[in-house]
């Protein structure tokens, strides 16, 4: 009877561990679905929602982004191997442009293309040549390109790993579990520069922590004189680095808009709505300090 009860306890523990290991995936998902998942378009983040819900400005601002490079110099961590892959995304300019286009539902910025400016100029040259060939002197001129009054500069300035590490576990009579965690931090700097004067009007920085968690459970127990039960299960969750970079850039754009509004450089179309947003921003900033 006692052996039977021991077996039932072990089976119940194994089921519990399996449930914990599968809690991060939808019920009924196949292994392939759990590993791949469906594609997502315009994935939303918490900082992105704050930015998208900003009230519209008094005047829309034309901005240009030439580059937003990875200045951290960090490579992917790998023991005993000289890893060449970078730790963070190299598409900072693309993320920043996308973020600017979403600010206030697209009401805050006219974003002009500068990363691929050479391609635009080349295409305009082809159009101009073809018009001259087929239309001669009657060919209408191309409309002028939009120029930006401000340029956004900056980059991903740091990526620090293992800022915090730790874990805990417990085991009794061969049955137990443990968890481990690690946090990394990515930081970006964003500057608003006046094209007419070259003066840095505003500069902000934003940091985002990246959490990795490991959860494991195992059992090792004699259920009879010549029978041993071994069972283990686990799950690891790693926050994507590119999502963390996006959130840091979104937070930096959000802070740049509100800091510039507080300083009087920008203004909301509805001052009352703007005051509510600024008050909430200042409350979050004070809580973080």
SULBEL-V948348 format. One line per field, one symbol per residue. ss: DSSP state (~ for helix, > for strand, _ for the rest). phi: phi as a letter, one per 30 degrees, with the letter a starting at -180 (. if undefined). Layout:
BEGIN
ss = ???
phi = ???
END
This chain:
BEGIN
ss = _~~~~~~~~~~~~~~~~~~~~~________~~~~~__________~~~~~~~____>___>>>>____>>____>__________>_____~~~~~~~~~~~~~~~__>>>>____~~~~~~~~~~~~~~~~~~~~~~___________>>>>>>>>>>>>>>>>>>>>>>>__>>>>>>>>>>>>>>>>>>>>_____>>>>>>>>>>>>>>>>>>>>>>>>>__>>>>>>>>>>>>__~~~~~~~~~~~~~~~~~~~~~~_____>__~~~~~~~~~~~~~~~~~~_
phi = .ddddddddddddddddddddcddbddjddeddddciddbchecbdddddddcdddddbdcdbbbdabddcdiccddadibddcdddbdccddddddddddcdhiiccbcccdbdcdddddddddddddddddcbiddddddddddccdbbcckldcabcchdbbllaaabbhiclaabbbabcbcbbbbbccdddcidddabbbbbbdbcbbbbbbabbadcadbbbcbbaaabbbbdddddddddddddddedddddddddjdcaddcedddddddddddddddddd
END
